[in-house]
Amino acid sequence: MSSSTFFKTAMLVRPPNLLCVLPRFRRHPTVVRQAICSPFESDLSVKAGDRAFAAGGSAAAPLTQSAVLQPLEIANGMGNCVARDSAAVLPNLQTAGDALGNEDTFLPAAGPRPIDKYMHLRELRETQPAQYHQLMVHSTEKVMPFIYTPTVGQACQEYHSLHIKTRGLYLSLEDRGNILNKLRSWPQQNVRVIVVTDGERILGLGDLGANGMGISEGKIELYTAAAGVDPSMCLPIALDVGTNNAALRDDPDYRGLRQPRPSEAEYDAFVEEFMSALKVWQPHVMLQFEDFGNHNAFRLLERYQHSHCCFNDDIQGTASITLAAVLAALRVRGGRLSEQRILFLGAGEAATGIATLISYCMHRREGLSEEDARRRCHLFDSKGLVVASRKDLQHHKKPFAHDTPFVGSLLEAVRTLKPTALIGVSAVPGAFNEEVVEAMASLNERPIIFPLSNPTDLAECTFEQAVSWTDGRVVFASGSPFDPVTDSRGIVHQAPQANNAYIFPAVGHAAVLTKAKTIPLAVFLVAAEQLAAMASPQELQCGSLFPSFSAIRSISSAIMAAVVQHLVASGQGSLPEGWGMPMGGDDEGCSTDPDEGACDWRHMARAAMWNPPPLPLGGAAAEQAAVVSRL
């Protein structure tokens, strides 16, 4: 990806309801102040005076400097607390208990293994879709580990042998010249959201070929669960172009093409036919690229992001959730983003995507030059530190190859660069060993350590290790879920998960509602800033950087509103039907004239969400409660 792609000149629009990511505190050398927002007031709103970056700016003009955060005052590390349930304080949130019965009986066992629960949920979706969607929407936090990560990794590895009835659409090289007809023959013709993969890089598991359908099927469920996209408008697609996984090709149960992946020219022609067919079939469809190999992921995003409403979640969604986690971490430890030195273990799609968005934020929000912003981010790949003197660098790494001495070990890199944040996207389990983590702790009072690789067994370190090796001082986020940890002093530490599902469903639904022409990089900055502000001081003290995922629909409505405003104001999208145009009357940017009608876009976003039909009382409800208990 060229450096010109990294820094777009598109106007950034500040969402009117943006919470206080960086409150306007004065720097004070001796006073430790508690950052931040008032607790959730009503449906994630906040007072105008607390808005992030509000001083001296307007909703339509980007600012070049943000305030300096003072750290939270937290005794003994993260504080002895139990994270509150956001459902208790967020309005309009129907809990699983309300809909389905007592949550205390939830998830004992549908079977002895997570994959059994995955298969049970697939069967429920097929045979009792109303009950399945009730469960998915109202108990998202409980079922998501079995619908998606970490269980979906095993499901993809075994997809060919699990006797799964595929829900999505396969398009193979054998369909060349007929792709548009296959799309037009699909039973659902009102498709607005597509998740597509070619199966080449499924999570950290490598080339799984046609088995990658499992990732498209799992990911697209979260559009409904988290952001209320009607499931009849969602289509998972797998592009079957063969696989270089010889073991799969030789497996008698494998369903995909039994041939190696094609040449680049043949591959590109096939993808071009697919993308062109989409434009003809559904001009306003939103497309998410998922788990493509590094080389193709960057090429396809760069080729189509200016002509199609599309994004790559591994590059841009991961970047947005990680930027949100970093901004939220600064609410805990204090300081400005432009003061941070960030070291990435890994230099593929995720690392370069995150570094791109972080440096973009430094440039647009805090006034660093593009070059200086990129210098705050360092990549470390399988051969060592990515530096300008290396002659073996792939194109996407070069913007972050600095004039720095080469070092060959991660520990040396930490000691040399003295990073304030260490982010793992390498899929190398145990890479953040005790020496590395202790080195980070010796350099920083509150080291930021994010082992983001998933599934769980590929994480660079565990939460328990990070807490133990930093004496509880770590500011942590992971890509996969970890249980809370109680240290030797009896202090409970929560393990926040930097889950892309906080971001991509809301971004995608906003793009659908606005019929967005494209999804520019600025959208992911707006989404990250909105999310970063949402955790209450109590949640931050407990180690949680985000509100509980049980509140995901309220969270998504706030992000959707912010993204819709940006897309409309920047000309990339049109005002959704029925939404009142903000007229600048009150704090929320709405007219104060009651005759203008409600124009609170968070409420509009919530109203636009699909909800499953209610279950009838009596037998069906009792049966659903039994389903919950079996899980």
C-alpha positions as CSV (number, residue, x, y, z in Angstrom):
1,M,0.0,0.0,0.0
2,S,1.5,3.3,-1.0
3,S,2.1,6.1,1.5
4,S,-0.4,8.2,-0.4
5,T,-3.0,5.7,0.5
6,F,-2.1,6.0,4.2
7,F,-2.9,9.7,4.6
8,K,-6.1,10.8,2.8
9,T,-7.1,14.4,2.6
10,A,-10.8,13.7,3.1
11,M,-12.5,15.9,5.7
12,L,-13.0,14.3,9.0
13,V,-16.3,15.1,10.6
14,R,-16.6,15.0,14.4
15,P,-19.7,13.1,15.4
16,P,-22.0,15.3,17.4
17,N,-22.4,12.8,20.2
18,L,-18.7,11.8,20.6
19,L,-17.9,11.0,24.1
20,C,-14.9,12.3,26.0
21,V,-11.9,10.3,24.7
22,L,-9.6,13.1,25.6
23,P,-11.2,15.6,28.0
24,R,-9.9,19.1,28.1
25,F,-7.7,18.8,31.2
26,R,-4.8,21.1,31.8
27,R,-1.4,19.5,32.2
28,H,-0.5,19.6,35.9
29,P,2.8,18.0,37.1
30,T,1.6,17.1,40.6
31,V,-2.2,16.6,40.5
32,V,-3.5,13.2,39.4
33,R,-7.0,13.7,38.0
34,Q,-9.6,11.2,37.0
35,A,-10.2,11.4,33.3
36,I,-13.3,11.4,32.1
37,C,-16.8,11.0,31.2
38,S,-19.8,11.2,33.4
39,P,-21.1,7.7,33.7
40,F,-23.6,6.6,31.1
41,E,-26.3,9.3,31.3
42,S,-28.9,8.1,28.9
43,D,-28.3,5.8,25.9
44,L,-24.6,6.7,25.8
45,S,-24.9,10.4,25.5
46,V,-22.5,12.9,27.1
47,K,-22.5,16.6,27.9
48,A,-21.1,18.9,25.2
49,G,-18.4,20.2,27.5
50,D,-16.9,16.7,27.9
51,R,-16.6,16.0,24.2
52,A,-13.3,14.8,22.9
53,F,-11.2,17.4,21.0
54,A,-14.0,19.9,21.4
55,A,-12.0,22.9,22.2
56,G,-11.6,25.3,19.4
57,G,-13.2,23.1,16.7
58,S,-16.4,22.6,14.9
59,A,-18.2,19.5,13.8
60,A,-17.1,19.9,10.2
61,A,-13.5,20.8,10.7
62,P,-10.7,18.5,11.9
63,L,-8.6,19.6,14.8
64,T,-4.8,19.3,14.8
65,Q,-4.2,19.1,18.5
66,S,-5.8,17.1,21.3
67,A,-5.7,17.6,25.0
68,V,-3.3,15.8,27.3
69,L,-4.8,13.1,29.5
70,Q,-3.9,12.8,33.1
71,P,-3.9,9.2,34.4
72,L,-6.7,7.6,36.4
73,E,-5.8,7.3,40.1
74,I,-6.0,3.6,40.7
75,A,-4.7,2.1,43.9
76,N,-2.8,-1.1,43.6
77,G,-2.9,-1.4,39.9
78,M,-6.3,-1.9,38.4
79,G,-8.3,-1.8,41.6
80,N,-10.1,-4.5,43.5
81,C,-13.4,-4.5,41.7
82,V,-15.7,-6.6,39.6
83,A,-16.7,-5.0,36.3
84,R,-20.3,-3.9,36.3
85,D,-22.8,-5.2,33.9
86,S,-23.4,-2.4,31.4
87,A,-26.9,-3.8,30.8
88,A,-27.8,-2.5,34.2
89,V,-27.1,1.1,33.2
90,L,-27.8,1.2,29.5
91,P,-31.4,1.8,28.5
92,N,-33.5,-0.2,26.0
93,L,-31.3,-3.3,26.4
94,Q,-33.3,-6.5,26.7
95,T,-31.2,-9.0,28.5
96,A,-31.1,-12.7,27.8
97,G,-32.8,-13.2,31.2
98,D,-35.7,-11.1,30.1
99,A,-36.2,-13.0,26.9
100,L,-35.1,-16.5,27.6
101,G,-35.0,-17.3,31.3
102,N,-32.4,-17.3,34.1
103,E,-28.9,-16.6,32.9
104,D,-27.4,-18.3,35.9
105,T,-28.1,-21.6,34.1
106,F,-26.5,-20.4,30.8
107,L,-23.8,-22.4,29.1
108,P,-23.3,-25.4,31.3
109,A,-23.0,-27.8,28.3
110,A,-24.6,-28.5,25.0
111,G,-21.7,-31.0,24.7
112,P,-18.3,-31.5,26.2
113,R,-16.4,-29.3,23.7
114,P,-16.9,-25.8,22.3
115,I,-17.2,-27.3,18.8
116,D,-20.3,-29.2,20.1
117,K,-21.9,-25.9,21.0
118,Y,-21.0,-24.5,17.6
119,M,-22.7,-27.4,15.9
120,H,-25.7,-27.2,18.2
121,L,-26.1,-23.5,17.4
122,R,-25.9,-24.2,13.7
123,E,-28.6,-26.8,14.0
124,L,-30.8,-24.4,16.0
125,R,-30.4,-21.8,13.3
126,E,-31.5,-24.3,10.6
127,T,-34.4,-25.8,12.5
128,Q,-35.7,-23.0,14.7
129,P,-34.4,-19.7,13.3
130,A,-36.7,-17.5,15.5
131,Q,-35.3,-19.1,18.7
132,Y,-31.8,-18.9,17.4
133,H,-32.0,-15.2,16.6
134,Q,-33.5,-14.5,20.0
135,L,-30.6,-16.2,21.6
136,M,-28.0,-14.5,19.4
137,V,-29.4,-11.0,19.8
138,H,-30.2,-11.1,23.5
139,S,-27.3,-13.3,24.7
140,T,-24.7,-12.2,22.2
141,E,-21.9,-12.0,24.7
142,K,-22.6,-15.6,25.8
143,V,-22.9,-17.3,22.5
144,M,-20.4,-15.2,20.5
145,P,-17.4,-17.4,21.5
146,F,-19.2,-20.4,19.9
147,I,-20.5,-18.6,16.8
148,Y,-17.2,-16.9,16.1
149,T,-13.8,-16.7,17.7
150,P,-12.3,-18.7,19.2
151,T,-14.4,-21.8,18.2
152,V,-14.8,-20.8,14.6
153,G,-11.1,-21.5,14.1
154,Q,-11.6,-25.2,14.8
155,A,-14.8,-25.2,12.9
156,C,-13.0,-24.0,9.8
157,Q,-10.2,-26.5,10.2
158,E,-12.7,-29.3,10.4
159,Y,-15.4,-27.8,8.2
160,H,-15.1,-30.5,5.5
161,S,-15.4,-33.3,8.0
162,L,-18.2,-31.9,10.3
163,H,-21.0,-32.7,7.7
164,I,-22.1,-29.0,7.8
165,K,-24.9,-27.8,5.7
166,T,-23.4,-24.6,4.1
167,R,-25.5,-21.5,4.5
168,G,-23.4,-19.3,2.1
169,L,-22.6,-19.1,-1.6
170,Y,-19.6,-20.7,-3.1
171,L,-18.2,-19.1,-6.3
172,S,-15.4,-21.1,-7.8
173,L,-13.0,-20.8,-10.7
174,E,-15.4,-23.1,-12.5
175,D,-18.0,-20.4,-12.4
176,R,-16.1,-17.9,-14.5
177,G,-18.4,-16.3,-17.0
178,N,-21.4,-17.2,-14.9
179,I,-20.9,-15.3,-11.6
180,L,-23.6,-12.8,-12.2
181,N,-26.1,-15.5,-13.0
182,K,-25.2,-17.3,-9.8
183,L,-25.8,-14.2,-7.8
184,R,-29.1,-13.6,-9.5
185,S,-30.1,-17.2,-8.7
186,W,-29.5,-16.8,-5.0
187,P,-32.8,-17.2,-3.1
188,Q,-32.2,-14.0,-1.1
189,Q,-32.2,-11.0,-3.6
190,N,-32.4,-8.2,-1.1
191,V,-28.8,-8.6,0.0
192,R,-27.1,-5.6,1.4
193,V,-24.1,-7.0,3.4
194,I,-21.6,-9.6,2.1
195,V,-18.6,-11.1,3.9
196,V,-16.3,-12.7,1.4
197,T,-13.1,-14.8,1.9
198,D,-10.9,-16.8,-0.4
199,G,-9.8,-18.9,2.6
200,E,-6.0,-18.3,2.2
201,R,-5.3,-16.9,5.7
202,I,-8.0,-18.0,8.1
203,L,-7.3,-16.4,11.5
204,G,-3.7,-17.6,12.3
205,L,-4.4,-21.0,10.9
206,G,-3.2,-20.6,7.3
207,D,-4.7,-21.7,4.0
208,L,-7.9,-23.6,4.6
209,G,-9.3,-23.2,1.1
210,A,-13.1,-23.8,0.7
211,N,-13.2,-24.5,4.5
212,G,-13.0,-20.7,4.9
213,M,-16.7,-20.5,4.3
214,G,-17.0,-21.0,8.1
215,I,-15.3,-17.6,8.7
216,S,-17.7,-15.8,6.3
217,E,-20.7,-17.5,7.9
218,G,-19.6,-16.8,11.5
219,K,-18.5,-13.2,10.8
220,I,-21.7,-12.2,9.1
221,E,-23.8,-13.3,12.0
222,L,-22.3,-10.5,14.0
223,Y,-23.8,-7.9,11.7
224,T,-27.2,-9.1,13.0
225,A,-26.3,-9.7,16.6
226,A,-24.3,-6.5,17.2
227,A,-25.8,-4.0,14.8
228,G,-29.2,-5.2,13.8
229,V,-28.8,-5.9,10.1
230,D,-31.7,-8.1,8.9
231,P,-30.3,-11.6,8.5
232,S,-32.2,-11.9,5.2
233,M,-30.0,-9.1,3.8
234,C,-26.7,-10.9,4.8
235,L,-24.8,-13.2,2.5
236,P,-21.6,-15.1,3.3
237,I,-19.5,-15.9,0.2
238,A,-16.4,-18.1,-0.3
239,L,-14.3,-17.7,-3.4
240,D,-13.0,-21.2,-4.1
241,V,-9.8,-20.7,-6.1
242,G,-8.1,-23.9,-4.9
243,T,-5.7,-24.3,-2.0
244,N,-2.0,-24.7,-1.5
245,N,-2.8,-26.9,1.5
246,A,-1.9,-30.3,0.1
247,A,-3.3,-32.2,3.0
248,L,-6.7,-30.6,2.4
249,R,-6.6,-31.3,-1.3
250,D,-5.8,-35.0,-0.6
251,D,-8.6,-35.3,2.0
252,P,-11.5,-37.4,0.5
253,D,-14.0,-35.3,2.5
254,Y,-12.7,-31.9,1.2
255,R,-15.4,-30.1,-0.8
256,G,-13.4,-27.5,-2.6
257,L,-11.4,-27.4,-5.8
258,R,-8.5,-29.9,-5.6
259,Q,-5.9,-27.8,-7.2
260,P,-3.3,-25.2,-6.2
261,R,-4.1,-21.6,-6.1
262,P,-4.0,-19.9,-9.6
263,S,-1.5,-17.4,-11.0
264,E,-2.0,-13.7,-10.0
265,A,-3.3,-12.8,-13.4
266,E,-5.9,-15.6,-13.3
267,Y,-6.8,-14.8,-9.7
268,D,-7.2,-11.1,-10.5
269,A,-9.5,-11.7,-13.5
270,F,-11.7,-13.9,-11.4
271,V,-12.0,-11.4,-8.6
272,E,-12.6,-8.6,-11.1
273,E,-15.6,-10.6,-12.6
274,F,-16.9,-11.0,-9.1
275,M,-16.6,-7.3,-8.1
276,S,-18.1,-6.2,-11.4
277,A,-21.0,-8.6,-11.0
278,L,-21.8,-7.3,-7.6
279,K,-22.1,-3.8,-9.0
280,V,-24.6,-4.9,-11.5
281,W,-26.5,-7.2,-9.2
282,Q,-26.7,-5.0,-6.1
283,P,-25.3,-1.5,-6.6
284,H,-25.5,-0.6,-2.9
285,V,-24.2,-3.7,-1.4
286,M,-21.5,-3.4,1.3
287,L,-18.6,-5.9,1.0
288,Q,-16.3,-7.0,3.7
289,F,-13.0,-8.7,2.7
290,E,-12.1,-11.3,5.3
291,D,-9.0,-13.5,5.8
292,F,-7.3,-13.0,2.4
293,G,-3.6,-13.6,2.3
294,N,-1.4,-10.6,2.9
295,H,-0.4,-10.1,-0.7
296,N,-3.9,-10.2,-2.1
297,A,-5.5,-8.4,0.9
298,F,-3.5,-5.2,0.3
299,R,-3.8,-5.4,-3.5
300,L,-7.6,-5.9,-3.5
301,L,-8.2,-3.2,-0.9
302,E,-6.1,-0.7,-2.8
303,R,-7.8,-1.6,-6.1
304,Y,-11.4,-1.5,-5.0
305,Q,-11.7,0.8,-2.0
306,H,-12.2,3.9,-4.2
307,S,-14.8,2.3,-6.5
308,H,-16.8,0.0,-4.2
309,C,-18.4,0.2,-0.8
310,C,-15.9,-2.2,0.8
311,F,-13.3,-2.6,3.5
312,N,-11.0,-5.2,4.8
313,D,-11.7,-6.1,8.4
314,D,-8.3,-7.7,9.0
315,I,-6.6,-4.4,8.0
316,Q,-9.1,-1.7,8.9
317,G,-11.5,-3.2,11.4
318,T,-8.5,-4.5,13.5
319,A,-6.9,-1.1,13.2
320,S,-10.0,0.6,14.5
321,I,-10.5,-1.6,17.5
322,T,-6.9,-1.4,18.4
323,L,-6.7,2.4,18.1
324,A,-9.8,2.5,20.3
325,A,-8.0,0.3,22.9
326,V,-4.9,2.5,22.8
327,L,-7.0,5.7,23.2
328,A,-8.9,4.1,26.1
329,A,-5.6,3.0,27.6
330,L,-4.4,6.6,27.6
331,R,-7.4,7.4,29.7
332,V,-5.9,5.1,32.3
333,R,-2.2,5.9,32.0
334,G,-2.4,9.5,30.8
335,G,-0.6,11.2,27.9
336,R,-1.1,12.0,24.3
337,L,-1.2,9.6,21.5
338,S,1.6,11.5,19.7
339,E,3.9,10.9,22.7
340,Q,3.6,7.1,22.4
341,R,6.2,4.8,20.9
342,I,4.4,1.7,19.6
343,L,6.2,-1.6,18.8
344,F,4.4,-4.3,16.8
345,L,5.3,-7.9,16.7
346,G,4.1,-8.8,13.3
347,A,4.2,-6.9,10.0
348,G,1.3,-8.2,8.0
349,E,-2.2,-7.0,7.4
350,A,-3.1,-6.3,11.0
351,A,0.2,-4.6,12.0
352,T,0.4,-2.3,9.1
353,G,-3.3,-1.6,9.2
354,I,-3.1,-0.6,12.9
355,A,0.1,1.4,12.4
356,T,-1.5,3.2,9.5
357,L,-4.6,4.3,11.5
358,I,-2.6,5.2,14.6
359,S,-0.3,7.4,12.6
360,Y,-3.2,8.8,10.7
361,C,-4.8,9.8,14.0
362,M,-1.6,11.4,15.2
363,H,-1.4,13.4,12.0
364,R,-5.0,14.5,11.7
365,R,-5.8,15.0,15.4
366,E,-2.4,16.1,17.0
367,G,-0.7,17.8,14.1
368,L,2.3,15.6,13.5
369,S,3.6,15.4,10.0
370,E,2.8,12.1,8.2
371,E,6.4,11.1,8.3
372,D,6.8,12.0,12.0
373,A,3.6,10.1,12.8
374,R,4.8,7.0,11.1
375,R,8.1,7.2,13.0
376,R,6.2,6.6,16.2
377,C,5.3,3.1,15.0
378,H,7.8,0.3,14.6
379,L,7.3,-3.2,13.1
380,F,9.2,-6.4,14.0
381,D,8.7,-9.3,11.6
382,S,10.1,-12.9,11.5
383,K,13.5,-11.6,10.4
384,G,13.8,-8.8,13.0
385,L,13.2,-5.1,13.2
386,V,11.8,-3.6,10.1
387,V,14.4,-0.9,9.2
388,A,15.2,1.1,6.1
389,S,18.5,-0.7,5.5
390,R,16.8,-4.1,4.9
391,K,16.5,-5.1,1.3
392,D,13.9,-7.8,1.7
393,L,10.9,-5.7,2.6
394,Q,7.5,-6.2,1.1
395,H,5.7,-3.1,-0.2
396,H,3.3,-2.7,2.7
397,K,6.1,-2.6,5.3
398,K,8.2,0.1,3.7
399,P,6.3,3.2,5.1
400,F,7.3,1.9,8.6
401,A,10.9,1.1,7.8
402,H,12.9,3.7,9.6
403,D,16.6,4.7,9.8
404,T,17.1,2.7,13.0
405,P,19.8,0.2,13.7
406,F,18.7,-3.4,13.0
407,V,18.1,-5.7,16.0
408,G,17.3,-9.4,15.7
409,S,15.3,-10.1,18.9
410,L,12.2,-8.7,20.3
411,L,13.8,-8.2,23.7
412,E,16.6,-6.1,22.0
413,A,14.0,-4.1,20.2
414,V,12.2,-3.3,23.4
415,R,15.4,-2.3,25.1
416,T,16.5,-0.2,22.1
417,L,13.2,1.5,21.2
418,K,11.8,1.8,24.7
419,P,8.2,1.5,23.6
420,T,5.2,2.6,25.7
421,A,3.0,0.0,23.9
422,L,3.7,-3.5,22.7
423,I,1.1,-5.0,20.3
424,G,1.2,-8.6,19.2
425,V,-0.3,-9.6,15.8
426,S,2.2,-12.4,15.0
427,A,0.3,-15.6,15.8
428,V,3.4,-16.7,17.7
429,P,2.3,-18.1,21.1
430,G,4.5,-17.1,24.0
431,A,6.4,-14.4,22.0
432,F,5.8,-12.0,24.8
433,N,7.8,-14.0,27.3
434,E,8.7,-13.0,30.9
435,E,11.8,-11.1,29.9
436,V,10.0,-9.1,27.3
437,V,7.1,-8.2,29.5
438,E,9.3,-7.4,32.5
439,A,11.4,-5.1,30.2
440,M,8.2,-3.3,29.2
441,A,7.3,-3.0,32.9
442,S,10.7,-1.6,33.8
443,L,10.3,1.1,31.1
444,N,6.7,2.1,31.9
445,E,4.7,2.6,35.1
446,R,1.7,1.4,33.2
447,P,2.9,-0.7,30.2
448,I,0.4,-1.1,27.4
449,I,0.5,-4.8,26.2
450,F,-1.9,-6.1,23.7
451,P,-1.5,-9.7,22.6
452,L,-4.1,-9.6,19.8
453,S,-3.4,-12.9,17.9
454,N,-6.2,-15.4,17.9
455,P,-7.5,-18.1,18.5
456,T,-6.5,-18.1,22.1
457,D,-3.8,-20.7,21.8
458,L,-1.9,-18.3,19.4
459,A,-1.9,-15.3,21.8
460,E,1.6,-13.9,22.4
461,C,1.0,-14.1,26.2
462,T,-1.9,-14.9,28.5
463,F,-3.6,-12.3,30.7
464,E,-2.4,-14.1,33.8
465,Q,1.2,-13.8,32.6
466,A,0.9,-10.1,31.8
467,V,-0.6,-9.4,35.2
468,S,2.0,-11.5,37.0
469,W,5.0,-10.2,35.2
470,T,4.1,-6.5,35.6
471,D,2.9,-6.8,39.2
472,G,-0.6,-5.9,38.1
473,R,0.4,-2.7,36.4
474,V,-0.3,-3.8,32.8
475,V,-3.0,-2.0,30.7
476,F,-4.1,-5.0,28.7
477,A,-6.3,-6.0,25.7
478,S,-6.3,-9.3,23.8
479,G,-7.7,-10.6,20.6
480,S,-9.3,-13.7,22.3
481,P,-11.1,-13.9,25.6
482,F,-9.3,-14.6,28.8
483,D,-10.9,-15.1,32.3
484,P,-10.4,-12.5,35.0
485,V,-7.3,-13.0,37.2
486,T,-7.1,-12.5,41.0
487,D,-3.6,-11.8,42.0
488,S,-1.8,-12.7,45.3
489,R,-3.2,-9.5,47.0
490,G,-6.7,-10.5,46.2
491,I,-7.1,-7.9,43.5
492,V,-9.4,-8.8,40.6
493,H,-8.2,-7.9,37.1
494,Q,-10.6,-7.9,34.2
495,A,-9.3,-9.0,30.7
496,P,-10.7,-6.7,28.1
497,Q,-11.0,-8.2,24.6
498,A,-10.3,-6.0,21.6
499,N,-12.9,-7.6,19.5
500,N,-13.5,-6.3,16.0
501,A,-17.2,-7.0,16.6
502,Y,-17.3,-3.7,18.5
503,I,-16.5,-1.9,15.2
504,F,-17.2,-3.6,11.9
505,P,-21.0,-4.4,12.3
506,A,-21.8,-0.7,13.2
507,V,-19.5,0.6,10.4
508,G,-21.1,-1.8,7.9
509,H,-24.7,-1.0,8.9
510,A,-24.0,2.7,8.7
511,A,-22.6,2.3,5.2
512,V,-25.8,0.3,4.2
513,L,-28.1,2.9,5.7
514,T,-26.4,5.8,3.9
515,K,-25.8,3.8,0.6
516,A,-22.2,4.9,1.0
517,K,-20.2,5.1,-2.2
518,T,-17.0,4.1,-0.4
519,I,-15.8,3.6,3.2
520,P,-12.7,5.9,3.6
521,L,-10.1,5.5,6.3
522,A,-11.5,8.4,8.3
523,V,-14.6,6.3,9.1
524,F,-12.4,3.9,11.1
525,L,-10.9,6.8,13.0
526,V,-14.4,8.2,13.8
527,A,-15.5,4.7,15.0
528,A,-12.5,4.2,17.1
529,E,-12.8,7.6,18.9
530,Q,-16.4,7.0,19.6
531,L,-15.8,3.6,21.1
532,A,-12.7,4.7,23.1
533,A,-14.8,7.1,25.1
534,M,-17.5,4.8,26.2
535,A,-16.1,2.9,29.1
536,S,-17.0,4.5,32.4
537,P,-14.4,5.4,35.1
538,Q,-15.5,2.4,37.1
539,E,-15.0,0.1,34.1
540,L,-11.6,1.6,33.5
541,Q,-10.6,1.0,37.1
542,C,-11.6,-2.6,36.7
543,G,-9.3,-3.0,33.7
544,S,-12.0,-2.9,31.1
545,L,-11.2,-0.5,28.2
546,F,-14.7,-0.9,26.7
547,P,-18.2,-1.3,28.0
548,S,-19.5,-4.8,28.4
549,F,-20.3,-6.6,25.1
550,S,-23.7,-7.3,26.6
551,A,-24.5,-3.7,25.7
552,I,-23.3,-4.1,22.1
553,R,-26.5,-2.8,20.5
554,S,-26.4,0.5,22.4
555,I,-22.7,0.7,21.7
556,S,-23.3,0.1,18.0
557,S,-26.0,2.7,17.8
558,A,-23.6,5.4,19.0
559,I,-20.9,4.3,16.5
560,M,-23.5,4.0,13.7
561,A,-24.7,7.6,14.4
562,A,-21.2,8.9,14.4
563,V,-20.3,7.1,11.1
564,V,-23.6,8.1,9.4
565,Q,-22.9,11.7,10.2
566,H,-19.4,11.5,8.8
567,L,-20.5,9.8,5.6
568,V,-23.3,12.2,5.0
569,A,-21.3,15.4,5.9
570,S,-18.3,14.3,3.7
571,G,-20.5,13.4,0.8
572,Q,-19.7,9.7,0.7
573,G,-23.3,8.8,1.7
574,S,-26.8,10.1,1.7
575,L,-29.1,10.8,4.6
576,P,-31.0,7.7,5.5
577,E,-34.7,7.8,4.8
578,G,-36.6,9.1,7.8
579,W,-33.6,10.5,9.6
580,G,-33.9,14.2,10.5
581,M,-31.1,16.4,9.3
582,P,-29.1,18.0,12.2
583,M,-29.8,21.7,12.2
584,G,-27.4,23.0,14.9
585,G,-29.9,23.8,17.6
586,D,-28.7,22.0,20.7
587,D,-25.7,20.0,22.0
588,E,-26.5,17.1,19.8
589,G,-26.6,19.2,16.6
590,C,-30.4,18.9,16.4
591,S,-33.0,21.5,16.0
592,T,-34.6,22.7,19.2
593,D,-37.9,23.2,17.5
594,P,-40.1,20.4,18.7
595,D,-42.0,20.6,15.4
596,E,-38.8,19.4,13.6
597,G,-39.3,16.1,15.2
598,A,-36.7,13.9,16.9
599,C,-33.3,13.9,15.2
600,D,-31.2,12.2,17.7
601,W,-29.3,9.9,15.4
602,R,-28.4,7.4,18.1
603,H,-32.1,6.7,18.5
604,M,-32.5,6.6,14.7
605,A,-29.7,4.0,14.5
606,R,-31.3,1.9,17.2
607,A,-34.7,2.1,15.5
608,A,-33.1,1.0,12.2
609,M,-31.9,-2.3,13.9
610,W,-33.7,-5.5,13.0
611,N,-35.1,-7.4,16.0
612,P,-36.2,-11.1,16.0
613,P,-39.9,-11.7,16.4
614,P,-40.9,-12.3,20.0
615,L,-41.3,-15.9,21.0
616,P,-44.8,-17.0,21.9
617,L,-45.4,-17.5,25.6
618,G,-45.7,-21.0,27.0
619,G,-44.2,-24.0,25.2
620,A,-41.8,-22.1,22.8
621,A,-40.4,-19.9,25.6
622,A,-39.9,-22.9,27.8
623,E,-38.2,-24.8,25.0
624,Q,-35.9,-21.8,24.4
625,A,-35.0,-21.8,28.0
626,A,-34.1,-25.4,27.7
627,V,-31.9,-24.6,24.7
628,V,-30.1,-22.0,26.8
629,S,-29.5,-24.4,29.6
630,R,-28.1,-27.1,27.3
631,L,-25.5,-24.6,26.0
